[in-house]
Amino acid sequence: MGIPLGAGTDGTRVSSYNPWIALYWMTTGKTVGGTPLYGKDNVLSRADALEVYTKGSAWFSNEETVKGTLEPGMYADFALLSDDYFSVPDEKIKTIEADLTVVGGDVVYGTGKYSKLAPTLAPVIPNWSPVKYYGGYQNAK
């Protein structure tokens, strides 16, 4: 229909900042707890959901000429993932994590075999944050 469509997490005010939770919801129509909210006629394919989340959202920030796709001339932002988004069972989408993240051509995060490439992270702010002491649900490892 030609109507621009983008997606995001709405985190952290309403939901999680974890993009995989949003992609799970868009592709299954279920809440993070698995409760169905939408029928199959109101969900997106995994490819369409990823395009809306990346290319579609770049349009809304007027950055579609530099962000949203992997091609020459675009920013070198990408992530190597723990699992294949296109083939894992639906419930596993929620647990996908980045093993390596590159932004602007620079490694900004790495874990496991990529941890030696990662920069030292800044301290958790605020200092009293529970994440500093207990970690976060977003890192199941």
C-alpha positions as CSV (number, residue, x, y, z in Angstrom):
1,M,0.0,0.0,0.0
2,G,3.1,2.2,0.1
3,I,2.5,3.2,3.8
4,P,5.9,3.5,5.6
5,L,6.2,1.0,8.5
6,G,8.9,0.8,11.1
7,A,9.3,-1.2,14.3
8,G,11.1,-0.9,17.6
9,T,11.0,-2.0,21.2
10,D,9.4,1.0,22.9
11,G,11.8,0.0,25.7
12,T,12.5,0.7,28.4
13,R,9.4,2.6,29.4
14,V,6.8,0.1,28.2
15,S,8.7,-3.0,27.2
16,S,12.1,-4.6,27.0
17,Y,14.8,-3.0,24.9
18,N,15.6,-6.4,23.6
19,P,14.8,-6.4,19.8
20,W,14.3,-10.2,19.8
21,I,11.3,-9.9,22.0
22,A,9.7,-7.4,19.6
23,L,10.6,-9.6,16.6
24,Y,9.0,-12.6,18.4
25,W,5.8,-10.6,19.0
26,M,5.6,-9.4,15.4
27,T,6.2,-12.9,13.9
28,T,4.0,-15.0,16.4
29,G,1.4,-12.6,17.7
30,K,2.2,-13.8,21.2
31,T,3.2,-12.0,24.4
32,V,6.6,-12.7,25.9
33,G,4.9,-15.2,28.1
34,G,3.4,-17.0,25.1
35,T,-0.2,-15.8,25.3
36,P,-1.6,-15.4,21.8
37,L,-2.9,-12.0,21.0
38,Y,-3.2,-12.0,17.3
39,G,-4.1,-14.6,14.7
40,K,-1.9,-15.7,11.8
41,D,-3.5,-13.2,9.5
42,N,-2.1,-10.4,11.7
43,V,1.5,-11.4,12.0
44,L,4.5,-10.8,9.8
45,S,6.9,-13.3,8.2
46,R,10.4,-13.3,9.8
47,A,11.8,-11.6,6.7
48,D,9.2,-8.9,6.7
49,A,9.5,-8.3,10.5
50,L,13.3,-7.9,10.1
51,E,12.9,-5.5,7.2
52,V,10.4,-3.4,9.1
53,Y,12.7,-3.3,12.1
54,T,15.8,-2.3,10.1
55,K,15.1,-0.7,6.7
56,G,11.6,0.5,7.7
57,S,12.8,2.2,10.9
58,A,15.7,3.9,9.0
59,W,13.1,5.6,6.9
60,F,11.5,7.1,10.0
61,S,14.8,8.7,11.2
62,N,15.5,9.9,7.6
63,E,18.6,7.6,7.5
64,E,17.5,5.2,4.8
65,T,20.5,6.2,2.6
66,V,23.0,5.1,5.3
67,K,21.2,2.6,7.5
68,G,18.9,-0.4,7.4
69,T,20.5,-2.6,4.8
70,L,23.9,-4.4,4.3
71,E,25.3,-3.0,1.1
72,P,28.2,-0.8,-0.1
73,G,27.9,2.8,1.0
74,M,25.9,2.0,4.1
75,Y,27.1,2.1,7.7
76,A,29.0,-1.1,8.7
77,D,26.6,-2.0,11.5
78,F,25.9,-5.7,12.0
79,A,25.8,-8.5,14.5
80,L,26.8,-12.1,14.5
81,L,24.1,-14.0,16.3
82,S,23.9,-16.9,18.7
83,D,21.3,-18.6,16.5
84,D,19.8,-18.4,13.0
85,Y,16.8,-16.1,13.3
86,F,15.2,-17.6,10.1
87,S,15.3,-21.2,11.2
88,V,15.0,-21.5,15.0
89,P,11.7,-22.5,16.5
90,D,9.4,-19.5,17.4
91,E,10.1,-19.7,21.1
92,K,13.8,-19.6,20.6
93,I,13.6,-16.2,18.9
94,K,13.3,-14.6,22.3
95,T,16.6,-16.0,23.4
96,I,18.8,-15.0,20.5
97,E,21.8,-12.9,21.5
98,A,24.6,-11.1,19.8
99,D,28.0,-12.8,19.9
100,L,29.6,-9.9,18.1
101,T,28.3,-6.4,17.4
102,V,30.0,-4.0,15.0
103,V,28.9,-0.3,14.7
104,G,30.4,2.0,12.2
105,G,33.0,-0.6,11.4
106,D,34.2,-0.9,15.0
107,V,33.6,-3.8,17.4
108,V,31.5,-2.6,20.3
109,Y,30.6,-5.9,21.8
110,G,31.9,-9.4,21.8
111,T,31.4,-12.5,23.9
112,G,32.8,-16.1,23.8
113,K,35.3,-16.5,21.0
114,Y,34.9,-12.8,20.1
115,S,35.5,-11.4,23.7
116,K,39.1,-10.5,22.9
117,L,37.9,-8.1,20.2
118,A,35.4,-6.3,22.5
119,P,36.3,-3.0,24.1
120,T,36.1,-2.7,27.9
121,L,32.5,-1.7,28.8
122,A,31.8,1.4,30.8
123,P,30.7,0.9,34.3
124,V,27.0,0.3,34.9
125,I,25.1,3.5,35.6
126,P,23.5,4.2,38.1
127,N,26.0,2.6,40.5
128,W,23.2,1.0,42.5
129,S,21.6,-0.7,39.5
130,P,20.6,-4.4,40.2
131,V,22.1,-5.2,36.7
132,K,25.5,-4.3,38.2
133,Y,25.2,-7.0,40.8
134,Y,22.9,-9.7,39.2
135,G,23.3,-9.2,35.5
136,G,20.2,-9.0,33.3
137,Y,17.6,-11.4,31.9
138,Q,18.9,-10.3,28.4
139,N,22.1,-12.3,28.9
140,A,21.1,-15.9,29.7
141,K,24.7,-17.1,29.4
